[in-house]
Amino acid sequence: MLIGKKRKLGRKINEIQAGEKLELQETIEDKDLLLYLGLTNDNNPLYIQHDYATLTPFKKPVAPQIMLMGMITSAVSKYLPGPGSSITQSHFQFIKPVYHYSKLTFYFEVTKVDREKHVVDMKANAINEDGATVLQAQLQVCPPYPPKPITSQTMENF
């Protein structure tokens, strides 16, 4: 990080209200699957081998659940509350499999704001192109803290 470079942070705890919502769409693309598999060295045949997947109740390869979790955490980091946020707790339930090339709509809602503890509770779910819920999540998020000016610490050593 460059000292003095301004970076836009997400919304602070006092700028967030219960009931706020976010909606976004993502598609499970080959490039994303290949990047995940290369990064993690996860060679689960259920993710990439059509011949194996056809012999399972899934009938075709599925997207790794951790990729779906990544889409949720990315939305928190980018949009609500945004850059500088940190997920402190999460619970995911994967209701239906998500297949390659699925188009998902993610819905987020702030359910509680605890200014004293500096956390926001959120729920998230994803719906596939057929209208079926494929995942539900509960999150506790620490919104970004306002940065201290760099000059606030310069005289502490004197």
C-alpha positions as CSV (number, residue, x, y, z in Angstrom):
1,M,0.0,0.0,0.0
2,L,1.3,3.4,-0.8
3,I,1.3,5.9,2.0
4,G,-0.9,8.8,1.3
5,K,-2.8,7.1,-1.5
6,K,-6.5,7.6,-1.1
7,R,-8.6,4.4,-1.4
8,K,-12.3,4.5,-1.2
9,L,-13.6,2.6,1.8
10,G,-17.1,1.0,2.2
11,R,-19.8,2.4,4.4
12,K,-19.0,2.9,8.1
13,I,-21.2,1.4,10.9
14,N,-23.1,4.7,11.4
15,E,-24.1,4.8,7.7
16,I,-25.8,1.4,7.7
17,Q,-29.4,0.7,8.6
18,A,-31.3,-2.6,9.1
19,G,-33.4,-3.4,6.1
20,E,-30.9,-2.3,3.5
21,K,-30.8,-4.7,0.5
22,L,-28.4,-5.6,-2.4
23,E,-29.1,-7.7,-5.4
24,L,-26.5,-8.9,-7.9
25,Q,-26.1,-11.5,-10.6
26,E,-23.2,-13.9,-11.3
27,T,-22.7,-16.7,-13.8
28,I,-20.6,-19.8,-13.2
29,E,-18.1,-19.6,-16.0
30,D,-15.4,-22.0,-17.1
31,K,-12.6,-19.5,-16.4
32,D,-13.8,-19.1,-12.8
33,L,-13.9,-22.9,-12.3
34,L,-10.4,-23.3,-13.8
35,L,-9.0,-20.5,-11.7
36,Y,-10.4,-22.1,-8.5
37,L,-9.2,-25.6,-9.4
38,G,-5.7,-24.3,-10.2
39,L,-5.5,-22.1,-7.1
40,T,-6.6,-24.8,-4.7
41,N,-5.3,-27.9,-6.5
42,D,-8.8,-29.4,-5.8
43,N,-9.3,-32.2,-8.3
44,N,-12.7,-33.4,-7.1
45,P,-14.1,-35.3,-10.1
46,L,-17.6,-34.0,-9.2
47,Y,-16.4,-30.5,-10.3
48,I,-14.9,-31.4,-13.6
49,Q,-15.4,-34.9,-14.9
50,H,-18.6,-35.4,-16.8
51,D,-18.3,-39.1,-17.0
52,Y,-18.1,-39.4,-13.2
53,A,-20.8,-36.8,-12.5
54,T,-23.3,-38.6,-14.7
55,L,-23.0,-41.7,-12.4
56,T,-24.1,-39.6,-9.4
57,P,-27.4,-38.2,-8.4
58,F,-26.1,-34.8,-9.6
59,K,-26.0,-36.0,-13.2
60,K,-23.5,-33.4,-14.3
61,P,-20.5,-31.5,-12.8
62,V,-21.3,-29.0,-10.0
63,A,-19.6,-25.7,-9.0
64,P,-17.5,-26.0,-5.8
65,Q,-19.4,-24.7,-2.8
66,I,-16.4,-22.6,-1.8
67,M,-16.7,-20.7,-5.1
68,L,-20.3,-19.7,-4.1
69,M,-19.0,-18.6,-0.7
70,G,-16.4,-16.5,-2.5
71,M,-19.1,-14.8,-4.5
72,I,-20.9,-13.9,-1.2
73,T,-17.7,-12.6,0.5
74,S,-16.7,-10.7,-2.6
75,A,-20.1,-8.9,-2.6
76,V,-19.5,-7.9,1.1
77,S,-16.0,-6.6,0.2
78,K,-17.1,-4.7,-2.9
79,Y,-20.6,-3.4,-2.1
80,L,-22.2,-4.0,1.3
81,P,-20.7,-2.6,3.5
82,G,-17.8,-2.5,1.0
83,P,-14.0,-2.1,0.9
84,G,-12.4,-2.5,4.4
85,S,-15.1,-4.9,5.6
86,S,-14.4,-8.2,7.3
87,I,-16.7,-11.2,7.8
88,T,-16.4,-12.3,11.4
89,Q,-18.9,-15.2,11.3
90,S,-20.7,-17.1,8.6
91,H,-23.1,-20.0,8.3
92,F,-23.9,-21.4,4.8
93,Q,-26.5,-23.9,3.8
94,F,-26.2,-25.4,0.3
95,I,-29.8,-26.4,-0.6
96,K,-29.4,-27.4,-4.3
97,P,-26.4,-28.1,-6.5
98,V,-25.2,-25.3,-8.7
99,Y,-24.1,-26.4,-12.2
100,H,-21.6,-25.0,-14.6
101,Y,-23.0,-22.0,-16.6
102,S,-25.7,-21.4,-14.0
103,K,-26.9,-17.8,-13.7
104,L,-27.4,-16.9,-10.0
105,T,-29.1,-13.9,-8.5
106,F,-27.8,-13.1,-5.0
107,Y,-29.9,-11.2,-2.5
108,F,-28.5,-9.6,0.6
109,E,-30.2,-7.9,3.5
110,V,-28.9,-6.2,6.6
111,T,-30.9,-7.6,9.5
112,K,-29.3,-5.9,12.4
113,V,-26.8,-3.2,13.1
114,D,-24.9,-3.3,16.5
115,R,-23.0,-0.1,16.7
116,E,-21.6,-0.9,20.1
117,K,-20.0,-4.1,18.9
118,H,-19.2,-2.7,15.5
119,V,-20.9,-5.5,13.6
120,V,-23.7,-5.9,11.1
121,D,-25.8,-9.0,10.7
122,M,-26.8,-9.9,7.2
123,K,-28.6,-12.7,5.4
124,A,-27.9,-13.8,1.9
125,N,-29.4,-16.2,-0.5
126,A,-28.9,-17.2,-4.1
127,I,-31.6,-18.2,-6.6
128,N,-30.8,-20.0,-9.9
129,E,-32.3,-19.2,-13.3
130,D,-35.2,-21.6,-12.6
131,G,-36.2,-19.6,-9.5
132,A,-34.9,-22.3,-7.0
133,T,-33.0,-21.2,-3.9
134,V,-29.6,-22.9,-4.1
135,L,-28.0,-21.4,-0.9
136,Q,-28.8,-19.4,2.2
137,A,-26.3,-17.7,4.4
138,Q,-26.1,-15.8,7.7
139,L,-23.2,-13.4,8.1
140,Q,-21.8,-11.2,10.7
141,V,-19.7,-8.4,9.2
142,C,-17.4,-5.8,10.7
143,P,-17.7,-2.7,8.5
144,P,-14.6,-0.7,7.8
145,Y,-13.2,1.5,10.5
146,P,-12.4,5.1,9.6
147,P,-8.6,5.2,9.2
148,K,-6.6,7.2,11.6
149,P,-4.6,10.0,10.0
150,I,-1.0,9.1,9.5
151,T,0.0,12.2,11.5
152,S,-1.9,10.9,14.6
153,Q,1.0,8.6,15.4
154,T,4.0,10.7,14.4
155,M,4.6,12.3,17.8
156,E,3.9,9.2,19.9
157,N,7.6,8.3,20.2
158,F,8.7,11.6,21.5
